[in-house]
Amino acid sequence: MIITKKIMTSVGSAALMATLNISSGVAMAQDGPLRGNIRVVIGSTSTGGDTYQNSAIVVDQLAEKLDLNMKVDAVGASSAFRTLDRDSRGNTLMIFHDQSYLGHLYGVEGYDDIFDKYTVGPTLAINPGNAYLVPKNSPYETLDDVIAAVGNGETVRVAIQPGGVSEIGFSALKNAIAIEHPGQEDNLVAVNTGSQSDKNQQLFDGQADVINGSVQANEQYTRLPEDDQKAMRFVWLTARQDTIEQAPEEGLGQTSREQLLEYVEPNVHVTMGDDESFTFDKEFFFLYNKDMDPAIVEQIDEALAEIYAEGEIQEIQKNAFFIPNFKPSDEASEYLADKMARYEEIISNIQ
């Protein structure tokens, strides 16, 4: 849990005080409806994961801009939704990512339709690192090799955490195999497991041929020699090409941006039919209680617009390997609803 607050010292000059108020941060706090102590719950229980890290960056900037006490609370998805349901005053906000609607599409208990039950707020950033990996000594050199093997009747096991971000790439891959090799898609088998460490262990133990991972969590294993049991290599990053192109040139760890681009479309093609390739960016955004004052939505939109216009937050996000992606609430809601509809089609095709 982090707590951030802007502390403004008393200044004797009335002129300076007026200037500070005009600068909008203090003015927003005094004039806007968002007041008091603000709790921002997130759909993760980890204080070391990407949801917490990204939320902390945004909340820190918002707390300063609005001159409010704001804290990030890693309570997990079920608890976060329940907490948000109980507070329409605006003292509880939520930050989560695509899991919030993918969980509903996959029928995971506790996930309602966010576009019906909540107000979708602004998008904040993308984690471009969603990846699929194989052992370094795998016979599958590329994702095309995996698709061809499954199409030829081989069973390929993919370790995923079911019901959301981890599974959507698996669903897209299975859909692509159904399009390119009809009737063979069931040879791609999900190994349903839990956290990233669980997925990694499946690969180490030879219980999976491919795993879902991330650049942040798995890049370290790509540096190991091929004879190391834990050595692995990327075969696919689901992010869009232009998303990875916005990453720092040095990439992450010992893997440069140029190397990461080898694993995204058009270099890696997962068909959705009609010459369309599947891509997936893991995006973070606010969710609000449906009955919360719309003026609070507007206040946060305006504050974030100013924060992103100033440019500092983008540098902080990129240094943490996030891609800045601010869209105000109305635009974000329409964009994410279209995104959900696109992935709903993929999921329904393979069910």
N, C-alpha and C positions, 0 to 999 in steps of 0.2 A: 504494500500500500504506500502511495506517496501522497504528500500534502504539499500544495504549492499556494503561495499567496504573494500578491504584490503589496509591499508595505510602502506607503507614501508618507514621507516626513513632512512636517509642517513647514511651510515656507512663508515668510513674512510679506513677500511682495504680492500684492493683489494682481498685478499685471502678469506675473509668472503663473499664478494660479489659474487665471483665465486661459492662458496659453495651454496649460496642461489639460484643462477641460475641453478645449477645442480639439485637442489631439485625439479625442473620441473615446479612448479606453475608459477614463474616469467618467466621462459623460454618459457612456453606455451603461455603466454600472449604476449611476445615480438615477438616470431617466428610464432605464429599461425595467421590465417586469422580473427578470431573473435576479433573485436576491438571496442573502443568507448563505448557508453552507450547502454546497452542491456535491452530491455523491454521483460519481460516474461508474456504474457497474459494467463489467465486461464479461463476455461469454467464455471466459477461461479461468481456471483456478491457478494458473502458473504466473508467477511474477517474473519469470525469465524468458517468456515466450514472446512471439511477435505481436500478439494482440495487446499485451500489457505495454510493451516497449513503444509501439506506435501511439497508443492511447496516452501514455505519459507525456510524450512529446507534444501532442495536441492540447491536452488539458493544461499543461504548464503554460503554454502560450495563451490559452483562453483565460486562465486565472489572472495572468498579468494584464491582459487587455481589458478585462471586465472588472478588475480590482475586487475579486471574489475569492473566498476559500473554496477550492475544488480539490477533490481527492479521487484517485482511481482505486477501485475495489475489485479485486480478482475473485469473484464469487462463483463463476461457472455459468453456463448457459441457462440451465433450469432455474437456478436461484435468481439470476439476473432478470429473466423474463417475469418471474413472480414479483420481484421487488418493483420492477417498472409498472406492473399492473396495478400496484397498490398506491402509486403516487402520481396524481394528476397535477400537483402544484408546480412541478418543474424542479423540485429539489433532488429528484433522481433522474438521471439521464443514462443512456446505455450506448456503448460502442461495441460493435461486433463486425463480422465480415460475412462473406457469402454463405457460410454455414447456416446463417439464420433463415434463409429461404430454401437452401438445398436440403436441410434436415426435414423441412415440410414436404418437399417433393419426394424424398425417399421414405416418407412415412415414419420418421423417427418420433417416438413418443415425446411430448412436451414441446413440439415445434408447430406453431400455428402459422397461418398465412400472414406474414408481417405486413403485407399491403392492405389487409383487411383489419387487422387487430391493432396496428400501431401507426404512428406517423413516421415515415422514413425521412431522416434528416440528410445532411450533406455528406458526400463522400470526402475522404481525407487523404488516403494514400493507397498504394498498391504494394503488396509483397510479391516481387516478380520471381520468387525462388521456387515455386512449386515444380517438382521434378520427379522423374522416374529413372531408376538406376539398376544396373546389373553388376554381378561380380566382375572383377577385372579379367578373370580367365574364362568368362562366359563365351560360348560359341556365338552368341548374338552380338554382333559388332554394332548394329544400328537398330532403331525401332522397326525399320522395314524388315529386318531379319526376323524379328519377333512376329510381325504380322504374317510373313511368309510361312514361318514354321507352324503357326496356328492354322493357317489356311491349308497346310499339307497334312494336318491331322495330329500334330504334336500337341501335347498338353503343356501349357505354360502357366505357371503359378505366379500370381501377383499379390504381394502383401499390401493390404490397405487397412485403414481404419474406416469401417463402413458408415454410410449415412451422411456424407457431406463433401467437404473440399477434397479429402483424400480419395474419395470414390469417384468423383466426376470424371477424372481423366481415364480411369479404368472403364467407366461406362462409355465414354467416347471411343476408346480403343476397341471395345467389344462391338460397338455400333459400326465402326469402320470395317471391322472384319466381316460383319454380317453383310455389308454392302459389297465388299471386294471378294469375299469367299463365302457366299450364302450357305448356311447350314453348318459351318465350321466354328461359329463364334463361341459355342459352349466349350471349346477346347481351351479358351482363355478362362482360367479359374481364379476366383478371388480367394485369398487366404486372409480371412477376417481376423484382425488382431487389434491392438490398442495403440499406445503411444509410439512416437518415433523410435524410441529405444527397442520397443517390441518388434517393430517392423525390421529394424536393422538386424536384430537377433535371428529373425527368420532367414535372412540372407546368409548370415554367418554360419548358421547351422545347416544350410542346404535345404531348408524347407520351403524356400521361395526362389524363383528364377529372376523375378523383377520385384522391386519395391517402390512404393511411393515415398518420396523424401523431400528434401529441400536443399537449395544451394547453401543456406546458412548452416543447416544441421549436418549435411553429408559431404560438403566439399573437402573437409579434412581427410576423409577416407579415400578420396580420389588421388591423394598424394602418395599413398602407400605402394610398395612394390607389388607386382602381380602375385607373387607367391605368399603374400600375407593373407590370412583368412578373412581379414576385414576390408581388404582392398576392393574398391568398387569404382565404377565410372558412369557418367551420365549418358543416357541415350535420348532423353526428351525433357525439355522444359516447356510447360504448357503456355507460358506467357506469350503475348503478341510480340512480334519483332520490334515494333516501335517502342514497346515498353522496355525491353532489354537495352535498346539503343540509348535510353535515357539514364541507364545505370552509370556509375563512375567508370571511367576508362580502365582503371586498375581492377575492376570486378570485385571479387571477394577472395580472400586468402591468396592462393597461388593460381587462381583461375581468372583470367582477364575477361573483360567484356567481349572481346573478339572471339574468345574461345566459347563463351556462353552462347553467343549468337549461332554457333554451329548446331545447337540443339533445339532451335525454334524454327517455326515456319518462316520461309518456304523450304529450308533445308530438311526439316522433318515435317512430313505431311500425314495428318490423320484426317481422312476424308469425312465430311458430313453429307456427301452427295452433292451433285450439281457443281462440282469444281470448288466447293467451299471447304476450307480447312477448319478444324476445331482448334480454338485457342481458349485459354482461361487465365484471367488475371484475378488473383485473390485481393479483393478490395475491402477496405475498412470504411465504416460509415456510422453515423449516429442513428439511434432509434429513440422515439419519444412516446410517452403515453398518449393515446388517441385523444384524450380530453384535455391535454395540456394547452394552456393559452397560446394561440397562434403567434402572439406578439413575441413570445420567447423564441419560437422557431426563427422568426425574422431577426431577432436580436443576435442570436448565435450565427445565423447566416452572414449578417453584416460584420460582426466581429471577425469571423474567419476570413471573409473577403479582404478585410484590411490586413489581417495577419499574413495571408498569402501574397498580397500585393507588396508587402514590405520585403519579402524574399528570404528572411532569415530561416523560417521554418523549413523551406525547401532544402537548404544546405544541411540542416540537422537530420532531416529524413534521409537524404541521399547518403550521408555518412553512416547511417544505420542500415543501408541497403534497402530503403523504401523508395518508391517512386511517388513524388507528390501528385495528387490527383483530386484537387478540390472542385466540387460541383455543388452549387447551392441546392437547397432541399427540393424544390419543385423539379429542377432538372435531374437531380440525382434519383428521385423517386421514379420518374419516367424511364430513365436509363436502366435502373436496376430491375424494373418490372419487365422491360424488353429482354434483359439478360436472363432473367428467370424463365421467361417463355421459351427462349432459345434452348436452354438446357433441359427444360421439361420435355421437349420434343425428343431429345436424345434418350432420356431416361425411359420415356414411354415406349420408345422403339425396341428396347431390349427387355422389357418386362413381359 
